[in-house]
């Protein structure tokens, strides 16, 4: 039984999308934890959403560059700085989507937490595609 499980776990570790999903869950925990804490402190939903997402960006870079795209992280400083800039650019796309979706949802009377959940799906898809095809190519 162990002879079958260990190779399967090793194969799963090599699946980039799975590693990215796990990194995203970690970054999402930072994002949502910050978002909910800021809401509890009385911060307006759009600002709380943007701040939480921004903190999640930092967590995501650390996780993505160290655990997801390890084979394609640039070693040379200038190239690595370019990757960081592209990563931030992809994060800004996600931030824009998140902020827009939360703002629109709130404006039409949707609970900001539900709007944030919808924004998570849109942002995840957009940033995965950008990071896989542009940032860490």
N, C-alpha and C positions, 0 to 999 in steps of 0.2 A: 504494500500500500504506500509506504513512504517513498518507494522507488518511482511511483507515478506522481505523487503530489509535489515533490521538490522540483522536478523538471517543469511541471505546469506553472508553479509559482515563478520560476526563473523566466519562463516565456512571458508571463503576464507583466513582470517587471520591465521587460524590454518593449512593451507596447507604449509608444509615446503618448497616445491619446489617454490611456488609462493613467499614466503618471501625471499628465496635464490635468486630468479630472481631479486627482487627489490633491495636487497643488492648488487647484482652484477651490476645492473644499476648504483647505487651510486658509487661503486668502479670503474666502467668503466668510469664514468665522470671524476674522479680523474686521472685515467690512460690516457685517450685520451686527456684531457685538458693539462696534463703535456707533453705528447708526441708531440702534435701540437705546444705547446709553445717552446719546445726544438728544434723542426724542424725549427720553425721561427727564432730561435737564431743561426741556422747554425749547430746544432749538427748532426752528422751522424745518419742516420735512425736506425741502429741497436742499438746504444747507447741510442738514444732517446726512442726507444721502451722498452728497458730493464729498463731504469730509470722510465718511466711512469708506467710500470707494477709493479715495486717495490713499488712505492708510492700507487698504487692501492691495493697492498697486505695489507698494513697497514690499509687502509680504510676498506678493506673487513674483516679483523679480527675483527675490532671494531664493524662493522655491524653484522657479523655472530654470534659473541659470545653474543651480546646483544639483537638481534632481530630475529635471525633465529633458532639457535640450543639452545635456552635458557634452554630447559629441559635436555639437555645432556652435558652442560658445566660443567666440573669438579669443585667442590667446594674446594677440598683440594689442597693446593699449588703445591705439587709435581705432582699430576695428571694434574693439570691445565697447569703447565709448559710442561708436556709431550704433552698435546693437542696443545699447542702453537708450539712446535717443529714439531709435525706432520703437523700442519697447514702450517708452513713455508715450510716443505718438499713438501706438495701438491702444494704450490705456486711456488716452484722451478720447479716442473714438468710443470706447466703452463707457467712459465717464459721461460723454455727451449723450449717448443713448440712455444711460441710467437716469441722468438728470431730466432729460426730456420726457421719458416715460413716467417717472415719479411726478413731475410737474403736471403733465397732462392728466394723469390718473387722479391726482388730488383736485385739479380744477373741475373735473366732472363728478366729483364726489366719491371716488373709489378710496378706500382706506389706504393710506400711504404704505403700509406694510404689504398689502396685496400688490400694489403698483410696483413696489421694490422687487417682489418675487418675479413679476413679469419681466422687469428690467434685467434681472439676473440671467434669464434665458437668452435674451437678445444680446446682451453684452458678452456672455460666454461664447456664443457662436461667432460673433464678429471678431473678438480678440483671438480666439483659437485659430481662425483662418488667417488673420494677419500675422500672428506669431509663427505659425507653421510655415507659411508661404513667403513671408517677407523678412521678419526679424531673425529667425533662426534657420535660414535656408541652407 
